[in-house]
Amino acid sequence: MKIIAFAGSPSKNSINKKLATYVAHLFKNADIEILDLNDYEMPLFSVDIEKMIGQHPLAKALLDKIASADFIVLSLAENNSNYSAAFKNVFDWCSRINGKVFQNKPMLLMATSDGKRGGSNVLEIAKNAFPRYGADIKATFSLPSFYENFDMEKGKISNTEFDEAIKKIVSEL
């Protein structure tokens, strides 16, 4: 099984990328590829720019990565209760090529933040919206208070309750 994991954040030290990486590696016997949203940086989407340059090759490249996956692990950053602007921009470019951006792939959808709500706003928005764009969301997971519940040195969830919860989700997938 090939898993594509990434974060909806352009931060070089993205806590969502750390979570997605840890969780992807919980899957047994999987070929895991961790993507970096920064590798898909494109101009701010507008129909005017799209008319000038056409379909952006980086959007096509991301869609090809998604097509190659058997499963997607995605952890979204929450900026002002919504997607990060970087993720939304990549998503917009991709959706112009294929309205089913996630290509009916099964997905584990997650979010984390340094706050107690763990990105629950963006998680709820995505949970409701992504199925219209071809996401087959199999489970969701929110990790609150990232810096209290994740061991940065070991690269894993340190809170036993949350760690057991995500391991149970993964084992059932």
Phi, psi and omega in degrees: 000131177260127179247129170257125179236138176200169179246148175273050183215139176269001182297134177294336178245039186302123176290331177290325176293322177297318178294313180299320180295313179300311184294319179302322182284355174282340179288132181278143175054042181246145171269114188250132173236121179264121178264154176243122181304332179296338178284355182237032180287126183228163176299157178303125185296136167204153179296331178294315178292321178299323177295324182285317187250347182079202180290129184287132182298331178289327175294318177298319181296319179293318178298324176295320177298315179298317179299328182281350185272151170264339184205145179242132170247116183231127177241120186265135171281148178249119175242116181051047176069019182213184176299156171292151179299323180296314179296315182300321180295313178298316179301316180298315179299316181296320184293340177283339178269315181220109180300338176261067185313316185271002167052037177060026178279142174294145187220141165257115184257127184224170172204152171215161175203172178278356179265172184288344181269351172059035179074025185296332178293310181292326178298318180293318178300312182293320180301324179278327186270319190300325178302331176291343181249026172085017176271128174259083186287114181271331180196160174233157180208136177237130176249107179282164173043061187313310187290342175271338188244004181227130178271106184296323181293318181272346179067037182212163177292129183264337179282117185302318181299313180290322180295317178295323180296315182288325178294324177294316178301310182299317182295332180276348178274000000 
